[in-house]
Amino acid sequence: MHIDIEEDACIGAGQCVLAAPVVFGQREDDGIVFLLAPDAPASERANVEEAANRCPARAIRVNGG
C-alpha cells in the first residue's frame, strides 16, 4: 500500500497516531504527522484507512494494495 501525507495540510490533531501507531508518528515540535513505516504491512491496512478517515484535515491518502 502507498501512503501519501500532505504535511502542509496537517493540523496535528493526532487521530492518525491513535488509529495506526505502528505506521504514523508526530513531530514533537509541531505535531505534524510523519510515517514511521513508509512500507506499512498489509496487516495495517484497516488501521491506515481508519487513520485517513479520522484525519480532520484530510491530509492522508491511501493507494494500492
Buried (B, 14 or more C-beta within 10 A) or exposed (E): BEBEBEEEBBEBBBBBBEBBEBBBBBEEEEEBBBBEBEEBEEEBBEBBBBBBEBBEBEBBEBEEE
